[in-house]
Amino acid sequence: MTLTPRPEYPRPQWVRNHWINLNGTWQFEMDHGKSGKERGYEQSEHDLSGTITVPFCPESKLSGVGYTDFMAAVWYKREFSIPDAWMNGRILLHFGAVDYEAEIWVNGKAVGKHRGGYSPFHFDITSHVSSGTNVVTVYAEDDVRSGLQPRGKQSERFHSHGCDYTRTTGIWQTVWLEQVPEVYLSDMKVAADPDNACVHLEVKICGNTAGGELAATAHFDGKNVGSATAVIHGPAVKLTVPLSEIHLWEPGHAQLYDLELKLHGQDQTIDTVGSYFGLRTVRLDGMAFRINEKSVFQRLVLDQGFYPDGIYTAPSDEDLRKDIEISMGLGFNGARLHEKMFEPRFLYWADQLGYLVWGEHANWGQDITTTESLARFLPEWMEGMERDFNHPSLIGWCPFNETWDRDGTRQDNDVLRIVYEMTKRMDPTRPVIDTSGNYHVVTDIFDLHDYDQNPETFRARYEPMKSGGEVFNTFPERQTYEGQPYFISEYGGIWWNPDQQDEKAWGYGDRPQSEEAFIARYEGLTNVLLDHPKMFGFCYTQLYDVEQEVNGLYTYDRRPKFDPETIRRINSRKAAIED
């Protein structure tokens, strides 16, 4: 019997019992000429020429395809069965992520389209299915060279090069079916309020809610610690759950509450959803970043979310957890999730392990020299924010990274300003960095990328800031420091690949001549930032090598390059800004 790849429930903050995982073997075909529709590929009876293992992208080894050239478009098809008992409700077809523009048919009938390679989407397919065997067909177009779509670190050249790696086309997260009632709970936003011993909920309902009631119950360690009910008068309801016990979610000490939601109507329970939440606050205070009112120095590491065999998709749920455990074992307390919206299961493990993360979009490749780019960028960013809002591990948003000019044309500052303002409106509880590194337009935090490999010159440029002197600004002609909290969100990147046999692999600066020299440089650079009383954190580049970029503390296949305890000792000592 073939085991289903990535069998775990894909949406751990919104759990129902009735679901079917559609990962596994699908029919598959590349469509370089984008002519499949003309040839009737969407029709149920039209078989495709090959197979693929979903949810792994066709570029990956785990997909069974391993084709790494450009694919203008791809097709997927598979049969699925609907249990008889499911036909008394609604049936939803979910996609965790499909890169980039997707079109879906069920039994040859079009059910919807979605644009965006990183955010989830679903369709109600109730009217298109019957009990027993059905067929789903997926078509996806992808063009990382167009300038019209965020591609992240996917290479726009045939070969991987520099900071760009193997591409991902089509389905790369779990596909699944879910059965829901005719009237059902569709979404929730959680606002933790430990100071007032409660949690505020805003819940959305789909269907005719007349006469309905929502009941919410919180548990901690199996004990009921709070409940509330609210009468429903429309498609959304707000309620506050008072809590009899306060247990704070903190870095390295992840205390989480379980939450059960029940939708009642006509003296019966219509829908039940399981979730969880963490109680924690974040705020900026002068130059400090406070979590639960404690000044916490953010010892972050750059995590790019790539895997040798799965590319964008972790081979297993355990691999997601392992990456966090590796990082924490090195003395880091969090990560920049870099140039990629990570899958929900990664954020789930961050919640479970007490690991800080920054949410970021995969903006590289998107032309932002005109506000027309907002039509492509903003909807997907908002979908990602909605998906990830409730995670206590997520402590800030950074929609853009290094917004370099394109073909001699400068970034349109209004793009960054509008995205920043929309992000603040959607989430007033977390700080927002408009663009990490450059070029800031309006930002809650001023951050720089600095890959100086000499600890002495590295220290010298930030020394005047300690006593109120000049604050170092990488691009003073393009961005203005206005007194915001300050940190170095990329540094280090030390090249370490002593057995290198090729000219392709690279890291920043010159390669240290010995392991001792590497550790001395790492410690010297890191001490500059830990000892600075006006910096609240750092982010080291990077956790593990990715293809030709060999500046990780672990190799691409997750083997340590150094004694983890040595790195942990350097990272873990108390920082100047910490309480």
C-alpha positions, 0 to 999 in steps of 0.5 A: 500500500502506497503511503500518502505523502504529507498526510498530516492535517494542513491547517492546524489552526482550523480543524474539522474531522471530515476531510480527505487528503488528495496528495499522492499520484496524479496524472501530469503533463507539461504544456509548453505551448499553453495549448492544453485547453484547445486540446480539451485537457480539462475534460474528465475523459482526457488522460494526461501523458505522465504522473507526478507525486503531489504536493511536490513540484515537478522540478523536485526529485520527490515529485518523480518528475525532476524536470528543472527547465522552464515550464510555461504551464502544467496540467494535473488530473486525478480521480477522487471519491465522495462518501455518501454521507458527505452529500448532505452538506457542502464540499470544499476543495482546498489548495495550500498553494499553486504557483502561479495562476491556477484554473480548476475544473471538476468533472469537466466543469470550471469551478474557479481561478486563483492568482498567486503562488504562495497563498491558499484558496478553495472552491465550493464544489458541491454542485459539481460532484456526486457520490462516488468517483469524480475527477479534478483537473488543475491547470497552472501557468508560471512565468518568473521572468515576466516581472508581473509575479513575485517569484522569491528566490526562484531563478529567472535563468536556466541555471541556479545562480547567486541568491537564486535557486531551483524554481517551483511550478504548479502545486507545492502544498497539500490538496484536500477536500473538506465537508462542511454543513450548509451553514458553517464557520468559515474563518476567525481572527484572534486578538490576545489580551492578557492584560485584561485576562481574555481573548477577543474573537471575530468569527465569520459564518457562511450561509443563513445565520438567522437564529444562530449562536456561537459558543467558544470554549478555551482549555489549558492543559485539558482544563476549561478556563473560559467560555462565552456565547454570542447571538449571530445576526449576520456573516460575522460575530465578535465575542470576548472569552474571559480567562480564569488562568493566564499563561503567557506564550514566550520565546522558548516557552510556548504555552498554548490554549486549545479553543473549541468553537460550536455553531448552534441553531435550532437546538442542535450543534451545526458545526464544530471547529478546533483551534488554539491561541497564545497569549502574548503582546508585542510592542516597540518601546524606544529602541527596544522590542518588547514581548510581554513587556520584556525587552527581548533581543531577537537572535534571528537566522535567515531561513529560506525554506528550501529542501534538496529533494522537495525544493519549496516543499518539506519532505515531511512534517517532521522536517519542518519541525527539525529546521526550527529545532536545529535553529534553536539548538544553535541559540537562535530564538527566531527567523526571518522567513525569507522571500517566501510565505512558508506553509502553515505547518511551519508556523504551527511548529513555531507556535508549539516550540516558542520560536519567533518569526517574521512574515515576508512575501516573495517579492523578488522578480516583481516589477514595482517601478509602477503602482500597477504592480499592486494589482498583483502583489497586494491581494496575495499579500493580504491572503497570506496575512489573513492566513497567518494572523492568528499565529502567536509566533509571528511577531512582525510583517515585512512585505518586501526585501531589498527593493532594488531598482529595475533596469535603471528605473527606481522603485515607486515609493507609493507601492511600498507606502500603500502596502505598508499602510494596508498592512497596518490597517489589517493588523495594528497589533504588529510592527511592519518593516516596509522593505528589509535592507532598502529602500525604506519609505515608511517603516516602524523599524529601520533595518540594514543589511551589512556583510562586512566580514571584518569585526573591527570595521563592522564595530566602528560604523555603529559605535557613534550611535551608542552615544547619540552620534550619527546613525549608520545608513547604507543608502542615505541618498535614498532613505532617511533614518527617523529615530525608529528602533534599529537592527541588522536584519542580514549580516555574516553570510560567512563562506564556509565550504572547505572541500569546494571543488567548483567555481559556482559555490559562494559565500560573502567575503573571503573564505576563512582559512580554518574552522577556528578563523570562522568561529573567531569571525562569527563571534566578533561580528555577533558580539558587535550586535549583542553589545550594542545598547541601541539594537534590538536584534540581528539576523544571521545569513543563514541557517543552512546552505542552499544549492550554490550559496554555501554560507549556512551553519548547516549543509543543505542536507542539514548536517552541522558544519560546526559544533552547534554548542559553540555557536549556541554559546556565542548567540545565547549570552545576554544582550545589552538591550535586554532587561 
